[in-house]
């Protein structure tokens, strides 16, 4: 996405500094810039504006300010570039854990805006991709466990081999136009109802 297509939200309680940041972003080619100078009701405003990327500039944030920003970062799932004038190791670690894509100490300089935003977006996208892949892997593993349990039930109750049990699950899934894992889950659930010793 080109800079002029990005919807950038700037959060800075200092209106003068916010105006400077906005001007810097526009000079760097970012056409859609919205500035918020109130921290109150931030989550709702972000939801309403639906920005592509968020720039947060905090002069000298206290622990509570940082924590509320980090909580917000976990919820909103957007690239966040955060600029602070001073920081400590604990705050940096907390920012990374919260998913802040770029945490820049030593304030915001106009010439650094564009490369930092690009880095924040690409870091956020890479992190999101890794999370998606992790979820898919977890889901596949869970599905495999359910199918293995269902095969075991069929092998015991019908005296089938593992291949025959899988073929039966597959055939049933095709006949009912459902996924194999759905058929397997139904079988495991039914078995656990009939025999409390069977785990779902």
N, C-alpha and C positions, 0 to 999 in steps of 0.2 A: 504494500500500500504506500502510495506517495505521501509526503508530508502534508500537501494541501488537501488530501482526502481524509486525513486523520482528525478526529474530534478530540481535542486536548483539553483536559480540565486542569486548571491551576488552583491549588489550595494554598492560600497564604493570608494570614490575618493582618499583615502589614500592607496596607493598600498601596503605598508608594512603591514598595518593592514588588508587589504583585503586578503593578502597571509596567514596571521595568521588565519583568519576566515576560509578560504578555507581548510587549514590543519586541523583545528578543526572539520569542517564538515566531512572531509574524515575519520578522526580518529573515529568520531561518527557513521560511517557506511554509510555516504552519498557518493555514488560513482559518481554521475553525477552533478558536480558543475561547474558553469560558473561564472566568475568574470567580472563585468563591472566597470571601474574606471572613466567613463565619464558620466556626467549627460545629456550632449547634445544628442538629438535624442533618448532619453530613451524609449519613447513609441514605436517607430518603432523596436528598438532592442528587447524589450520584446515581441512584436508580432512575430518577426522572431524566437526567441528562444523558445517561448511557454512554459515557466517554470511551474512546478506544484506548487512551493512555492517560494516566494521572501524574501530575507533577505536584509534589508537596514540598513546600519550602518552610522550614521551621528555623527561626533564628537560633534560639537556645532552648530546645524543648525539655520540659521536665518529664519525670518518669510516667506520670498519668497521661500526658499528651501522647507520648510515644506508645504507651500500651493501647490507648484507644485507637491510634492509627494502625497499629499492628493487628488488632482485632478486626478492624475494618478491612485490612488487606487480606486476611484469611477468608472473609466472606465475599468480597466483591469480584474476585477472580479477574483482575485487569492488570496490565503492566503498570507498575508504580515506580517512578523515579523520585527518590526522597533526598532532599538537600538539607543538610544541617550545618551550622557553623562550628559546633563542637560536639564531640561524642566520646564514648568510652567503649571498651571492648564488649561489655555486656550488652549495650544497646545495639552494636553492630551484629552480634550473634542473634539477638532477639529479632532484628530486622530480617536477617536471612531466614530464620525459622518461620517467620510470618509470611514469607513469600514476596518481600519487597524486592523488585527486580534490580534496582540500582540504588545504593545507599551511599551518597556522596558527602564526605565531610569537607569543610572549608567552603561552604556556601555555593552559590550558583553564579557562574560567570557566563556571559552571553555566548561567547564563542564555543563553549562546551555543551550547549543545550542540545544541538542536533545529534552529535555522536552519542551522547549519553542516552537520549531518548531512543535512538536506533538500537543501542545495546540493551536497554531495558526491555524493549519489545521483543527482540530476538531471544533474550534470556528467558522471558516469560513464556514465549512460544515453545522453546526447548523444554522447559520445566513442565509445561502442560502436556506436551507430547510424551514425556517420560511417565507422567502420572497416568495418562490414558493407557499406555502400554502396560504399566504395572497393574492397572485395574483389569485390563483384558486378560493378562496372564493369570491373575488371581481367579477370575471368573472361569477361565478354561480349566484351571486346576480343580475348582469346585465342581464343575460339570463332569470332569473325568471321574472324580470320586463318586458322584451320584451314579454315573453309568456303571462303574465297577461294582458298586453295591447291588444295583439292579441285576447285573449279569450274575453275580454270586447267588442272588435269590433264585433266579431262573435255573441256574445250574443245579442247586440243591433240590428245588421243588419239582423240576421236570427231568432231571438227570441229563442235562445238556452239556456239551463241551462249551468252552468259553466262546469260540467262534460261532457256534450255533445260537448261543444266548444273545450275542451281539446281533447276529443276522435277524433273529426274532424281533429284537427291539427296533432294528432298522426298518424291517418290513412293516411293523405296526405303526411306526412313525410316518412312513410313506402312505400307508392306507388311510391314516387319520389326518394327513397333511399337517403334521406337527413336527417339532424338533425331537431328536432322539432323547435329549436331556429331559424334555418335558414328560415323555413316556416313562423314562427311567425314574423321574421324581414321583410320578403318580404311582408307579409300582412300589417304590420304597415307602411312600406314605401309606398306601393300602396295606402293605405288609406290617408296618409298625402299628396300624390300627388293629389288625388281626392277631398280631403277636407282639405284646409290649416289650419283648426282649430284643426286637429289631430296632436299631437306631435309625432315625431319619437323617 
